[in-house]
Amino acid sequence: MIFVLKRKWDAEAVRMYQEGLENQLQEAKKAVVIAKAEGERKKALETALEFKKMGLPIADIAKGTGLSIDEIEKLK
């Protein structure tokens, strides 16, 4: 009887461990997606600032970078 219970407990422990690993993997994937989006936004802001310094029209900068006109006007 004890062997049956031990197997059951072991199986449950393995299942719980696997679920924990899956949750950690999902969280890591979310973090990567967020970091990538933040990096792309930072690059777009840097590019827009350089274009603004070059004197390009704000509407064209917005179209090229995907940023709003308000965001571009606030850049310094």
N, C-alpha and C positions, 0 to 999 in steps of 0.2 A: 504494500500500500504506500509506503514512504517513497518508493522509487517512482510510482505513478505521480504522486504529488510533486516530487522533485522535477520530473520531466515537464509537468505542466507549468511549474514556476519558471523553469529555464526557458521554455518556449515563450512565456509571457514576457520575460525579461528581454529576450532577443527581439520580440515584436516591438516593445516599447523603445528599445535602442534604435531600431531601424526607423521608427516614426520620428524620433528625435533628429536623426541624421537627415531625413527627408525635409523636416522643417528648417533645419539649418541651411540646407542647400537652397531651398526656396527663398529664404531671407537673403542669402548671399547673392542670388540672381537678381533680386529686387534692388539690392544695394548697387550692383554693377550697372543696372539700367539707369538708376537715379544719377550715379556718378557720370555716366556717359552723357546724359542729357544736360547736366550742369556744365560739363566740359564743352559741349557743343554751343551752349548759350554763351559761355564766356568767350569763346572764339568768335561768335557772331558779334558780340559787343565790341571786342577788340578790332575786328574788321570794320565795323560801322564807324568806330572812332577814327580810324585811319582814313576811311573814305570821306568822312566829314572834314577832316583836316585838309584833305586834298581839294575840297570845295565842290564835291559832287552834290547834286540835288538830293534832298532828304527823301523824296519820294522814290528815287532810284535806289538809294541805299536801303530803304525799307523793303523794296521789292527784291533786291539781291540777297539780303541777309535774313529776311523773314521776321525782322523786328518791326514793332509798331513805330509810327512817326513820333509819337510821344516819347518813346524810349530813346530814340535817336536824338531828339531835340534836347534831352536831359544830359546827354553825354558831354563831358568836358575833358 
